[in-house]
Amino acid sequence: MSKEIIIGLLTEGTTDQRFLKNIIQRTFESFELEITIIDVVSLTKSKGNFTNNVLKASQEAFNEGVNVLCVQSDADNKSNKNTYQDRINPAKKALDKESEQTHCKILVPIVPIYMIEAWLLADKALLKAEMGTDKLDNELKINRKPEIIAQPKEIIEDAIRIVQKTSKRHQNLTIAELYEPLGVKIPLDKLAELSSYQDFRENIKNAFKMLKLL
């Protein structure tokens, strides 16, 4: 019998939610286990430090019937080490002390290298299609590997401006319009080339083990 799962999602911003929702569902389903994803529920980002934010989201998740809580925290660095040390692990430790009767305790961290916009660059052909351009990667200055770009959001915004200088069709395009379609369309095998996405998959595996599905 298929196990029904509701996934909670706590992100740094609303555009991150629009990008990640479909990716999260497709990634969970890619394990080809006997599961049915009922929904990916957006949770409220609270004021205060990261740990308190996670604890409040975990409580909200429990009340929403959520089984697994995905939490995004951009590394803002070339490595995710400090993010795990300073944010994820302390939040997990605090969550461990809470009751299963009040909190969703299965946590799946999403820690993009530098920032989530690196994932938008995982399939540059798709990104350019959504921007409506056939310019070369080097013309748009997006020719580097996504996870070595310290400011991927700025790089994408600069690429949009380059497109707008030579095309009247996309004068009103903003990066905010790219998150949702890219989240729906980006192939998982392209994301799998990124170390932070591989880390996310490992965190899902751990969640499945906690759910006794692996």
TIFILUM-321160 format. One record per residue (C-alpha): y, z, x; residue number from 1. Coordinates in steps of 0.05 Angstrom, whole numbers, plus 5000, padded with zeros to 4 digits. Layout:
BEGIN
    yy    zz    xx  num
     Y     Z     X  NUM
...
! end
This chain:
BEGIN
    yy    zz    xx  num
  5000  5000  5000    1
  5069  4981  5027    2
  5115  5038  5045    3
  5184  5033  5016    4
  5241  5048  5064    5
  5315  5058  5054    6
  5356  5053  5118    7
  5423  5088  5127    8
  5476  5058  5171    9
  5533  5094  5206   10
  5579  5048  5245   11
  5644  5052  5283   12
  5679  5006  5234   13
  5671  4964  5170   14
  5664  4897  5208   15
  5607  4928  5247   16
  5572  4945  5181   17
  5579  4873  5157   18
  5550  4847  5222   19
  5493  4897  5230   20
  5466  4904  5159   21
  5425  4841  5158   22
  5405  4846  5231   23
  5378  4916  5219   24
  5336  4895  5159   25
  5309  4833  5194   26
  5292  4873  5257   27
  5254  4926  5218   28
  5216  4872  5181   29
  5200  4835  5246   30
  5149  4889  5264   31
  5106  4861  5208   32
  5083  4929  5184   33
  5065  4947  5112   34
  5137  4964  5093   35
  5187  4942  5042   36
  5261  4951  5059   37
  5293  4972  4994   38
  5365  4974  5020   39
  5409  4985  5080   40
  5460  5037  5057   41
  5529  5043  5089   42
  5547  5115  5103   43
  5614  5148  5108   44
  5646  5157  5177   45
  5678  5226  5179   46
  5733  5254  5222   47
  5713  5298  5280   48
  5668  5290  5340   49
  5606  5245  5343   50
  5555  5300  5331   51
  5590  5327  5269   52
  5597  5256  5243   53
  5522  5244  5251   54
  5505  5310  5218   55
  5548  5295  5157   56
  5520  5224  5153   57
  5450  5252  5158   58
  5464  5298  5099   59
  5494  5241  5059   60
  5433  5198  5078   61
  5385  5251  5052   62
  5422  5254  4986   63
  5417  5177  4981   64
  5341  5179  4993   65
  5347  5148  5062   66
  5285  5150  5107   67
  5316  5126  5172   68
  5387  5135  5198   69
  5414  5080  5244   70
  5475  5102  5283   71
  5520  5055  5323   72
  5557  5080  5384   73
  5585  5027  5431   74
  5573  5043  5504   75
  5643  5020  5526   76
  5610  5012  5594   77
  5561  4968  5632   78
  5506  5019  5619   79
  5485  5060  5558   80
  5468  5120  5601   81
  5532  5160  5588   82
  5531  5145  5514   83
  5460  5174  5508   84
  5478  5233  5551   85
  5545  5250  5519   86
  5535  5229  5446   87
  5466  5208  5424   88
  5424  5263  5455   89
  5471  5321  5435   90
  5472  5293  5363   91
  5395  5289  5363   92
  5390  5360  5389   93
  5437  5386  5334   94
  5399  5346  5281   95
  5333  5376  5304   96
  5359  5444  5282   97
  5373  5421  5211   98
  5324  5425  5153   99
  5284  5366  5128  100
  5303  5390  5059  101
  5377  5375  5071  102
  5381  5322  5125  103
  5351  5254  5144  104
  5324  5271  5213  105
  5297  5204  5237  106
  5352  5175  5280  107
  5354  5104  5307  108
  5412  5094  5357  109
  5445  5026  5366  110
  5482  5027  5432  111
  5512  4959  5450  112
  5532  4948  5523  113
  5608  4951  5524  114
  5615  4937  5449  115
  5580  4905  5389  116
  5618  4840  5399  117
  5572  4826  5457  118
  5518  4814  5404  119
  5563  4762  5371  120
  5560  4724  5436  121
  5484  4723  5439  122
  5481  4654  5406  123
  5542  4616  5430  124
  5523  4552  5395  125
  5521  4589  5329  126
  5586  4625  5345  127
  5620  4558  5359  128
  5592  4528  5295  129
  5622  4586  5255  130
  5688  4575  5291  131
  5685  4501  5274  132
  5688  4474  5345  133
  5647  4431  5392  134
  5684  4452  5454  135
  5643  4472  5515  136
  5630  4545  5530  137
  5672  4543  5593  138
  5730  4511  5555  139
  5729  4571  5508  140
  5717  4619  5567  141
  5653  4646  5535  142
  5606  4620  5589  143
  5587  4687  5619  144
  5527  4730  5598  145
  5548  4773  5539  146
  5531  4841  5569  147
  5573  4831  5632  148
  5637  4819  5591  149
  5677  4884  5589  150
  5720  4861  5530  151
  5677  4814  5488  152
  5721  4822  5426  153
  5782  4798  5465  154
  5742  4740  5493  155
  5723  4717  5423  156
  5794  4726  5397  157
  5820  4684  5456  158
  5768  4630  5441  159
  5792  4628  5369  160
  5863  4618  5394  161
  5840  4561  5439  162
  5807  4527  5379  163
  5869  4537  5337  164
  5913  4503  5388  165
  5874  4438  5381  166
  5853  4440  5308  167
  5893  4448  5244  168
  5830  4463  5203  169
  5821  4534  5227  170
  5891  4561  5234  171
  5876  4622  5191  172
  5809  4640  5222  173
  5803  4712  5248  174
  5747  4747  5284  175
  5737  4791  5222  176
  5710  4731  5185  177
  5654  4719  5236  178
  5616  4785  5232  179
  5580  4776  5166  180
  5557  4703  5174  181
  5535  4715  5246  182
  5497  4778  5225  183
  5460  4737  5173  184
  5447  4675  5216  185
  5438  4698  5288  186
  5365  4690  5310  187
  5331  4754  5331  188
  5301  4719  5392  189
  5372  4707  5417  190
  5390  4780  5408  191
  5325  4799  5443  192
  5354  4771  5507  193
  5403  4830  5508  194
  5381  4896  5538  195
  5417  4936  5485  196
  5380  4900  5429  197
  5314  4913  5465  198
  5333  4986  5468  199
  5347  4985  5393  200
  5278  4957  5380  201
  5247  5013  5421  202
  5285  5063  5379  203
  5257  5031  5316  204
  5187  5037  5345  205
  5198  5112  5355  206
  5222  5117  5282  207
  5159  5082  5258  208
  5117  5131  5298  209
  5153  5189  5265  210
  5139  5157  5197  211
  5066  5150  5219  212
  5069  5074  5212  213
  5052  5061  5285  214
! end
